[in-house]
Amino acid sequence: MARTFFRHITENTRMRVWYNRTFSSVYAAIELIRQADTEGRFTIIHSNANRHTPAARLAHEFHTEPTGLDSDAYVDWCLAFCRTHRIEIFVPGREATTLAAEHARFADIGVRVLSAAPADMLKLVHDKARFYAETVLPEAPVAEFRRFETLEQFDAAWEALRPRHAKLCVKPSHGIYGQGFAIVDEGRSSAALLLGGVEYHVGYDDLRRGLATMGTFKTMLLMEFLDGPEYSVDCVGDNGRLAAAVVRRKLPHGGSGQIIDMRQDILDATARLCADYRLNGVFNAQFREGGGRPRLLEINPRMSGGIGMACLAGPNLPYIALRGFADGFDNVTIAPVANGMRVAELSTPTELP
């Protein structure tokens, strides 16, 4: 009888945490949290429209999400899900910006929402044209850019930027994972680039012809191309305070891995971004070197695909973020970073249920 009572008390004191549908990095996050949670503090719930998602194998509980809901209907579904499954902390991925504006509704039913930033800040960082225009970051200034939505605007932007920069690139104002990014090649056609196996390049003349046929299109950016090494910073924010960070330097040759490189100028720039945009929980900042100094590329208000590599260097970032949010960061021990460590990510074949 005593054992049954003890088990009942233990189960009731575990905090129920829900990660809804999000990017594939949630698999690494759940695995890392469960590894670190030796006290059994958390019960991890995950939901996804795909019942075969790999993260379903790691969560304590898995539930199927509906499809086809608009934003408002999805928020209502989330509220009902929290009530039904007694959720105490909700870490949103899908509809994260919409849900960041609904904290009060969740608080009314006893749920705390761990959003990466306030809703207005999330909207800003997702719009790169606005984000670049409004960000003041002396430690790592953004690349020079112009926005364009017509061929005429592209030509004007080209005329302004090309005399000052040896190489230019284009990318969408709204986008993830580098989708739509291309270096503009003035010497080769897109067909020549394709047949030559040159990725992330587009021919200048072909680009102009394509833009002319489209008339107007979604906002694009023409930018100076930064040719130095790229840095990815995986972070934990505490309502605008940078609580932990790991800087990864990407190496130019495939299969060489990445180097943990805790550059102070990049850490200082990341801390300023965290404060300015009131970042919270796990987020990622991207930089690239140009002219001998780091330049800001973007903030990703979510876990990066390389979060597991960052955590190999010491700090278990998803666990730090969750435990700090749940119990306060004074109760969290943050391991030192193994600066100079070389890390890589290897895929392992797995049978899905």
C-alpha positions in Angstrom: 0.0 0.0 0.0 2.8 2.4 0.8 4.5 1.7 -2.5 1.3 2.4 -4.4 0.8 5.7 -2.5 4.4 6.8 -3.2 4.1 6.0 -6.9 0.8 8.1 -7.1 2.5 11.1 -5.4 5.5 10.8 -7.7 3.4 10.7 -10.8 1.3 13.7 -9.7 4.4 15.8 -9.0 5.8 15.3 -12.5 5.2 18.4 -14.6 3.3 17.7 -17.8 5.0 19.5 -20.8 3.6 19.6 -24.3 5.6 20.1 -27.5 3.2 20.3 -30.4 4.0 19.8 -34.1 7.2 21.5 -35.0 10.5 21.0 -36.8 12.4 17.7 -36.7 14.8 19.1 -34.1 12.1 18.3 -31.5 13.4 14.7 -31.6 16.8 15.7 -30.3 15.2 18.1 -27.8 13.1 15.4 -26.2 16.0 13.0 -26.2 18.2 15.5 -24.5 15.6 16.5 -21.9 14.9 12.8 -21.0 18.7 12.2 -20.6 19.1 15.1 -18.3 15.9 14.7 -16.3 17.3 12.1 -13.8 14.9 13.3 -11.1 11.9 12.5 -13.3 10.7 16.1 -13.1 8.9 16.1 -16.5 6.4 14.1 -18.4 6.9 15.0 -22.1 3.9 15.0 -24.4 4.3 15.4 -28.2 1.7 15.7 -30.9 1.9 15.6 -34.6 -0.4 15.0 -37.6 2.0 12.3 -38.7 1.8 9.3 -36.3 5.1 8.0 -37.7 7.1 11.0 -36.6 10.3 9.8 -35.0 9.7 12.0 -31.9 6.7 9.9 -31.1 9.1 7.1 -30.1 10.8 9.3 -27.4 7.9 11.2 -25.8 6.2 9.7 -22.7 2.9 10.3 -24.5 2.1 10.9 -28.2 -1.2 12.2 -29.6 -2.3 12.9 -33.2 -3.0 16.5 -34.3 -5.8 17.5 -36.6 -5.1 18.9 -40.0 -6.8 21.7 -42.0 -7.5 24.0 -39.1 -7.0 27.8 -39.5 -5.0 29.7 -36.9 -8.0 30.6 -34.7 -9.4 27.0 -34.8 -6.0 25.6 -34.0 -5.6 27.8 -30.9 -9.0 26.6 -29.7 -7.9 23.0 -30.3 -4.7 23.7 -28.3 -6.7 25.0 -25.4 -9.0 22.0 -25.4 -5.9 19.7 -25.6 -4.3 21.4 -22.6 -7.5 20.9 -20.5 -7.9 17.2 -21.6 -4.3 16.2 -21.0 -3.7 18.4 -17.9 -0.8 20.3 -19.6 1.2 22.7 -17.3 3.8 24.0 -19.8 3.2 24.3 -23.5 6.2 24.8 -25.9 4.6 25.7 -29.2 6.2 25.1 -32.6 3.3 25.1 -35.0 1.5 28.5 -35.0 4.1 29.8 -32.5 3.5 33.5 -33.4 -0.3 33.2 -33.1 0.0 31.3 -29.8 2.5 33.9 -28.4 -0.4 36.4 -28.4 -2.7 34.1 -26.5 -0.8 33.6 -23.2 -3.6 35.0 -21.1 -6.1 32.5 -22.4 -3.8 29.6 -21.5 -3.0 31.2 -18.1 -6.7 31.2 -17.4 -6.7 27.4 -17.5 -3.4 27.1 -15.5 -1.0 26.6 -18.5 2.2 28.5 -19.0 3.3 29.0 -22.6 7.1 29.0 -23.3 7.2 31.3 -26.4 10.5 32.3 -28.0 9.6 36.0 -27.9 6.5 38.2 -27.6 4.2 38.0 -30.7 5.2 41.4 -32.1 8.9 40.4 -31.9 8.3 37.1 -33.6 6.5 38.8 -36.4 9.5 41.2 -36.8 12.2 38.5 -36.9 10.3 36.5 -39.4 10.2 39.4 -41.8 13.9 39.8 -42.8 13.4 43.1 -44.6 12.0 44.7 -41.5 14.3 42.9 -39.2 17.4 44.1 -41.1 16.1 47.6 -41.4 15.4 47.9 -37.7 18.2 46.0 -36.1 21.1 48.0 -34.7 24.0 45.7 -33.9 27.4 47.3 -33.9 29.1 44.1 -33.0 27.9 42.3 -36.1 26.0 44.7 -38.5 23.7 43.2 -41.1 24.9 43.0 -44.7 24.0 45.9 -47.0 20.7 45.1 -48.7 17.8 46.4 -50.8 14.3 45.0 -51.0 12.5 44.4 -54.4 9.2 43.2 -55.6 9.4 44.1 -59.3 12.1 43.8 -62.0 12.5 47.6 -61.9 13.2 47.6 -58.2 15.7 44.7 -58.7 17.5 46.7 -61.4 17.6 49.8 -59.1 18.9 47.7 -56.2 21.6 46.1 -58.4 22.7 49.5 -59.7 23.1 50.7 -56.1 24.9 47.7 -54.6 26.9 46.1 -57.4 29.5 48.9 -57.6 30.3 48.4 -53.9 30.4 44.6 -53.6 32.1 42.0 -55.7 29.3 39.5 -55.3 25.5 39.8 -54.6 22.9 37.3 -53.5 19.1 37.1 -53.3 16.8 35.5 -50.8 13.1 35.9 -49.7 12.1 38.2 -46.9 10.1 35.4 -45.4 11.7 31.9 -45.5 13.4 29.1 -43.6 16.2 26.6 -44.2 17.8 28.8 -46.9 14.9 28.3 -49.3 15.1 30.8 -52.1 18.7 31.8 -51.4 21.0 32.1 -54.4 24.3 33.8 -55.3 23.8 35.8 -58.5 26.3 34.6 -61.1 27.0 37.2 -63.9 29.1 34.9 -66.0 27.1 31.6 -66.3 23.6 30.8 -67.2 21.4 28.8 -64.9 21.6 25.8 -67.2 25.4 25.9 -67.1 25.3 26.2 -63.3 22.9 23.2 -63.1 24.9 21.0 -65.4 28.1 22.0 -63.5 26.5 20.9 -60.2 26.8 24.4 -58.7 24.3 24.7 -56.0 22.6 27.9 -54.6 23.5 30.0 -57.7 21.4 31.6 -60.3 22.4 33.2 -63.6 22.0 37.0 -63.7 20.4 37.2 -67.1 18.1 34.2 -66.4 17.0 35.8 -63.1 16.1 39.1 -64.8 14.1 37.3 -67.5 12.2 35.3 -64.9 11.4 38.4 -62.8 10.2 40.2 -65.9 7.6 37.5 -66.6 6.3 37.6 -63.1 5.4 41.3 -62.9 5.2 41.6 -59.1 6.1 38.9 -56.5 6.7 38.4 -52.8 9.3 40.6 -51.2 12.8 39.6 -52.0 16.2 40.9 -50.8 19.3 41.7 -52.9 22.3 41.6 -50.5 26.0 41.8 -50.5 27.4 38.2 -50.3 29.5 37.5 -47.3 32.2 35.0 -48.2 33.7 34.2 -44.7 32.9 31.3 -42.4 29.4 30.9 -41.0 28.5 30.7 -37.3 25.4 29.2 -35.8 24.7 30.1 -32.1 22.4 27.8 -30.2 21.0 29.7 -27.2 18.8 29.8 -24.1 17.1 33.1 -23.3 15.5 34.1 -20.0 13.1 36.9 -21.1 15.8 38.9 -22.7 18.8 37.6 -20.7 21.2 35.3 -22.5 21.4 32.4 -20.1 23.5 30.0 -22.2 25.0 29.8 -25.7 27.2 27.6 -27.8 28.8 28.9 -31.0 29.4 26.5 -33.8 31.7 27.4 -36.8 30.7 25.6 -39.9 33.6 24.2 -41.9 33.7 24.6 -45.7 34.3 21.0 -46.6 31.5 18.4 -46.2 32.2 15.6 -43.8 34.6 17.8 -41.7 32.1 18.5 -39.0 31.9 21.8 -37.1 34.1 23.5 -34.5 32.9 24.9 -31.2 34.3 28.5 -31.4 33.2 30.7 -28.5 34.1 34.0 -30.1 33.4 36.8 -27.7 32.3 39.3 -30.4 29.7 36.8 -31.5 28.6 36.1 -28.0 28.3 39.9 -27.3 26.2 40.4 -30.4 23.9 37.5 -29.5 23.4 38.8 -26.0 22.4 42.2 -27.5 19.9 40.5 -29.8 18.5 38.5 -26.9 17.9 41.7 -24.9 16.6 43.7 -27.9 14.1 41.1 -29.0 13.2 39.7 -25.5 14.1 36.2 -26.6 13.1 33.3 -24.3 13.7 29.6 -24.3 15.7 27.9 -27.0 16.6 30.1 -30.1 19.3 30.2 -32.7 21.3 33.1 -34.2 23.2 32.9 -37.5 26.2 35.0 -38.4 28.7 35.0 -41.3 32.0 36.7 -41.5 32.6 39.5 -44.0 35.3 42.1 -44.1 37.1 40.4 -41.2 34.2 40.7 -38.7 31.0 38.8 -38.0 27.8 40.0 -39.7 24.3 39.1 -38.7 22.2 36.8 -41.0 19.1 36.0 -38.9 17.5 34.9 -35.7 15.6 31.6 -35.7 13.2 31.8 -32.8 13.3 28.0 -32.4 15.6 25.1 -32.0 18.1 24.7 -34.8 18.7 21.5 -36.7 22.1 21.3 -35.1 21.0 21.6 -31.5 22.3 18.1 -30.7 25.8 19.0 -31.9 25.8 22.2 -29.7 24.9 20.2 -26.7 27.7 17.7 -27.1 30.0 20.6 -26.1 28.5 20.7 -22.6 25.3 22.6 -21.9 22.1 20.6 -22.4 20.2 23.6 -23.9 16.6 22.2 -24.2 16.8 20.9 -20.6 18.2 24.2 -19.4 15.4 26.1 -21.1 12.7 23.9 -19.8 14.0 23.6 -16.2 14.8 27.3 -16.0 11.2 28.2 -17.2 9.6 25.7 -14.8 11.7 26.3 -11.7 13.8 29.5 -12.2 17.3 29.6 -13.6 18.8 29.9 -10.1 18.0 26.2 -9.8 19.8 25.2 -13.0 23.4 24.1 -13.4 24.9 25.1 -16.7 27.9 23.0 -17.8 30.9 24.8 -19.2 31.4 24.8 -23.0 34.2 22.7 -24.4 35.6 25.4 -26.7 37.5 24.0 -29.7 35.7 20.7 -29.8 34.9 19.3 -33.2 31.4 17.9 -33.6 29.3 16.2 -36.3 25.9 14.6 -36.7 25.6 11.1 -38.0 22.4 9.5 -39.2 21.3 6.1 -38.0 18.8 3.9 -39.8 15.7 3.2 -37.7 12.5 1.2 -38.2 9.4 3.3 -37.5 6.3 1.8 -36.0 
